[in-house]
Amino acid sequence: MKKNNVKILVNVSLAIVCIALFLLLFVSILFAFNQNVLAVILSVGLGLFIILVSNSIFHELGHAIIGVFSGLELYSIKFFCFLFVREKGEIKFKFDKSLGELGSTVLNPKTKEKVLKKYVASAMGGLGATFILLLAQILICSLTKNLIVYCALGITFPLTVYIFMVNLLPVFENNDGYLVYKYLSGGDEREIIENYFTLIAELFLGVEPCDVTPSLLIKYNGVSGYSANIRYLRYLAFIRSDEERALKELREISDLSAISNLNDEIFEELFFSAILLNDKRFIKANEQSALAVFEKPVRPQTYRIHGAYRIWSGEKDWAKLILTSGIEFCKDYAVKGLASSEKKYMELLIKNI
């Protein structure tokens, strides 16, 4: 059975079990307190909202607190659409409209020593915080005699069970449980993951992709998961010095359906490769999607690719403006090594216009 099918099966099975458990508790309490039906329904509705918010806050704070304690630096933390990000030494609040997750925490490495262990500790911190919330709800469900509290915080515990299991089970690649499981199980996959996090640390510390420790780029297994991340970094390592080799690496990870966490980056580079190869058919077919990505650049690569596209389309003055903005963007970009490499590439593009 394919990985995606397994994920769907496990996810649906978990959802069915948790919904069935919740409905059983909900219906039983309705029958037990048939004189207070409205109070039960309102309490449960409010409780589901409270527990959803609590899961987001508990889980992300668990990541952040343990991550910082382990030696990582907190860059941003998001609860639903509320994003707090550290920029230029200040904490700024932003409203992030992107949906699809309860929250997220971004932690940056400060050194390359034992970096995987630090991220594993942070992953366990998130899982532990959710588990504590789950235990608290089960205790409330078992011990409280207050109807409102029981309905709001007690019988809503299946929601937390679902969230905890989705984060725990390693079948969901790249979740907390997957990282912890691979770390504890050892073997080649752990080595690949460890190499990847060490590479990321080197980039944060200012090492350019072409100068990272070569041995960290050698091992990978297939073209998905952390192996895809390694191959993407191999591509970035070669792009300025060996274009042909870089494009060969890119072709190996060009199946976006097999990559869950690098879709935007790979798509951009595929578009860039089409520009380099003057592949007009690919460019025209994907032009609108690329333009949508260019509207909100979040990494230096986007400026480089957008600038190259404008050069290709004959809009040289526009290209200069984009590339100049990209060079300015690199000054404050957290991944210093990547910023340095992309800055040099954009300067070369401007010089050759």
VEXDORO-627901 format. One record per residue (C-alpha): residue in one letter; z, y, x. Coordinates in steps of 0.5 Angstrom, whole numbers, padded with zeros to 4 digits, always signed. Each point is the difference from the previous one (the first is absolute). Layout:
# VEXDORO-627901
AZYX
...
//
This chain:
# VEXDORO-627901
M+0000+0000+0000
K-0002+0007+0003
K+0006+0005+0002
N-0002+0005-0006
N+0000-0006-0005
V+0007-0002+0003
K+0003+0007-0001
I-0003+0001-0007
L+0003-0007-0002
V+0007+0002+0003
N+0000+0007-0002
V-0002-0002-0007
S+0005-0006+0000
L+0006+0005+0002
A-0002+0005-0005
I+0000-0005-0006
V+0007-0003+0002
C+0003+0007+0001
I-0003+0002-0007
A+0003-0006-0003
L+0007+0000+0003
F+0000+0008-0002
L-0003-0002-0007
L+0005-0005-0001
L+0006+0004+0002
F-0003+0006-0005
V-0001-0004-0006
S+0007-0004+0001
I+0004+0007+0000
L-0004+0003-0006
F+0002-0006-0004
A+0007+0001+0003
F+0001+0007-0002
N-0005+0000-0006
Q+0004+0007-0003
N-0002+0003+0007
V-0007-0001+0000
L-0002+0007+0002
A+0005+0001+0005
V-0002-0007+0003
I-0007+0002+0001
L+0001+0007+0002
S+0005-0002+0006
V-0005-0005+0002
G-0006+0005+0000
L+0005+0004+0004
G+0002-0005+0005
L-0007-0003+0002
F-0001+0008+0002
I+0006+0000+0004
I-0001-0007+0003
L-0007+0002+0002
V+0002+0006+0003
S+0006-0003+0003
N-0004-0005+0004
S-0004+0005+0003
I+0005+0004+0002
F+0005-0006+0003
H-0006-0004+0003
E-0003+0006+0004
L+0007+0003+0002
G+0001-0007+0003
H-0006+0000+0004
A+0001+0007+0002
I+0008-0001+0002
I-0001-0006+0004
G-0007+0002+0003
V+0004+0006+0003
F+0006-0004+0002
S-0005-0004+0004
G-0003+0005+0004
L-0006+0002-0005
E-0002+0007-0002
L+0000+0002-0007
Y-0007+0003-0002
S+0000+0000-0007
I+0003-0003-0006
K-0003+0000-0007
F+0003-0002-0007
F-0005-0001-0005
C-0004+0007+0001
F+0005+0004+0003
L-0001+0000+0008
F+0004+0003+0005
V-0003+0000+0007
R+0002+0003+0007
E-0005+0005+0002
K+0001+0004+0007
G+0008-0002-0001
E+0001+0002-0007
I+0000-0004-0006
K-0005+0002-0005
F+0000-0002-0008
K-0007-0002-0002
F-0003-0003-0007
D-0004-0006+0002
K-0004-0002-0006
S-0002-0007+0003
L+0002-0005-0005
G+0001-0008+0001
E+0007+0000+0004
L+0007+0001-0002
G+0001+0004+0007
S-0002-0001+0007
T+0004+0002+0007
V-0004+0002+0006
L+0004-0001+0007
N-0003+0001+0006
P+0002-0003+0007
K+0003+0004+0005
T+0000-0005+0006
K-0004-0006+0001
E+0006-0005+0001
K+0001-0005-0005
V-0004+0004-0005
L-0001-0006-0004
K+0007-0002-0001
K+0001+0007-0002
Y-0005+0000-0006
V+0003-0007-0002
A+0007+0003+0000
S-0003+0005-0005
A-0004-0005-0004
M+0007-0004-0001
G+0004+0007-0002
G-0005+0001-0006
L+0001-0007-0002
G+0007+0000+0001
A+0001+0007-0004
T-0004-0003-0006
F+0004-0007+0000
I+0007+0004+0000
L-0003+0004-0006
L-0002-0007-0003
L+0007-0002+0001
A+0003+0006-0003
Q-0004-0001-0006
I+0002-0007-0001
L+0007+0001+0001
I-0001+0006-0006
C-0003-0005-0004
S+0005-0006+0001
L+0006+0005-0001
T-0001+0006-0004
K+0003+0001-0007
N-0004+0006-0001
L-0006-0001-0004
I-0004+0006+0002
V+0002-0001+0008
Y-0002-0008-0002
C-0007+0002-0003
A-0002+0005+0005
L+0003-0002+0007
G+0001-0008-0002
I-0006-0003-0003
T-0005+0004+0003
F+0002-0004+0007
P-0007-0004-0001
L-0004+0006+0002
T+0004+0000+0007
V-0001-0007+0000
Y-0007+0001+0000
I-0001+0006+0005
F+0005-0004+0005
M-0004-0006+0000
V-0007+0003+0000
N+0003+0004+0007
L+0003-0007+0002
L-0005-0005-0001
P-0005-0001+0007
V-0006-0002-0005
F-0001+0008-0001
E-0003+0002+0007
N+0003+0006+0003
N+0006+0000-0004
D+0008+0000+0003
G+0000-0007-0001
Y-0006-0002+0004
L+0002+0004+0006
V+0007-0003+0000
Y-0003-0007-0001
K-0005+0001+0005
Y+0005+0003+0005
L+0005-0006-0001
S-0005-0006+0000
G-0003+0003+0007
G-0007-0003+0002
D-0006+0003+0001
E+0000+0005-0006
R+0007+0003+0002
E-0003+0001+0007
I-0006+0003-0003
I+0004+0005-0005
E+0005+0001+0006
N-0006+0003+0004
Y-0003+0004-0006
F+0007+0004+0000
T+0000+0001+0007
L-0007+0002+0000
I+0002+0005-0005
A+0006+0002+0004
E-0004+0002+0006
L-0005+0004-0005
F+0006+0004-0002
L+0002+0001+0007
G-0006+0003+0002
V-0004-0006+0003
E-0008+0001-0003
P-0003-0006-0003
C-0004-0001+0006
D+0006-0001+0005
V+0005-0004-0004
T+0003-0006+0003
P-0007-0005+0000
S+0004-0006-0001
L+0003+0002-0006
L-0008+0001-0003
I-0002-0008+0002
K+0004-0004-0005
Y-0002+0000-0008
N-0001-0005-0005
G-0006+0001-0005
V-0002+0007-0003
S+0006+0001-0005
G+0007+0002+0000
Y+0003+0002+0007
S-0006-0003+0004
A-0005+0005-0004
N+0005+0006+0003
I-0001-0003+0007
R-0007+0000-0001
Y+0000+0007-0003
L+0003+0003+0006
R-0005-0004+0005
Y-0005+0004-0004
L+0003+0006+0002
A+0002-0002+0007
F-0008-0001+0001
I-0003+0005-0004
R-0001+0006+0005
S-0001-0005+0006
D-0004-0006-0003
E-0003+0002-0006
E-0004-0007-0001
R+0006-0004+0001
A+0004+0005-0005
L-0005-0001-0005
K+0000-0008+0001
E+0008+0001-0001
L-0001+0004-0007
R-0005-0005-0002
E+0005-0006+0000
I+0005+0004-0005
S-0005+0003-0004
D+0002-0004-0006
L+0004+0005-0004
S+0002-0006-0005
A+0004-0003+0005
I+0004+0006+0003
S+0005+0002-0004
N+0003+0006+0004
L-0006+0003+0004
N-0005+0001-0005
D-0001+0007+0000
E+0000+0000+0008
I-0005-0005+0000
F-0004+0003-0005
E+0000+0006+0004
E-0002-0003+0006
L-0006-0004-0003
F-0003+0006-0003
F+0001+0003+0007
S-0004-0006+0003
A-0005+0001-0005
I-0001+0007+0003
L+0000-0002+0007
L-0006-0005-0002
N-0003+0005-0005
D+0001-0006-0005
K-0003+0005-0006
R+0001-0005-0005
F+0007-0001+0001
I+0001+0007+0001
K-0003+0002-0007
A+0003-0006-0004
N+0007+0002+0003
E+0000+0007+0000
Q+0004+0002-0006
S+0005-0004+0002
A+0000+0003+0007
L+0000+0007-0003
A+0006-0002-0004
V+0004-0002+0006
F-0002+0006+0004
E+0003+0004-0005
K+0007-0001+0002
P+0001-0002+0007
V+0006-0003+0002
R-0002-0003+0007
P-0004+0003+0006
Q-0005-0006-0001
T-0002+0004-0006
Y-0002+0006+0003
R-0004-0003+0005
I-0004-0004-0005
H-0001+0006-0005
G-0002+0004+0006
A-0005-0006+0003
Y-0003+0000-0008
R-0001+0007+0000
I-0004+0000+0007
W-0004-0006-0003
S-0002+0004-0006
G-0002+0006+0004
E+0006+0005-0002
K+0002+0002+0007
D+0004+0006-0002
W+0004-0004-0005
A+0001-0006+0005
K+0003+0005+0005
L+0005+0003-0005
I+0002-0007-0002
L+0001-0003+0008
T+0004+0007+0002
S+0004-0001-0006
G+0001-0008+0002
I+0002+0002+0007
E+0005+0005-0003
F+0003-0005-0004
C+0001-0005+0006
K+0005+0005+0003
D+0005-0002-0005
Y-0002-0007-0002
A+0006-0005+0001
V-0004-0006+0004
K-0001+0004+0006
G-0005-0005+0004
L-0004+0000-0006
A+0000+0007-0001
S-0002+0001+0007
S-0006-0005+0000
E-0003+0003-0006
K+0001+0007+0002
K-0004-0002+0007
Y-0006-0003-0005
M+0000+0006-0004
E-0001+0005+0006
L-0005-0005+0002
L-0004+0001-0007
I+0001+0007+0000
K-0003+0001+0007
N-0006-0004-0002
I-0002+0004-0006
//
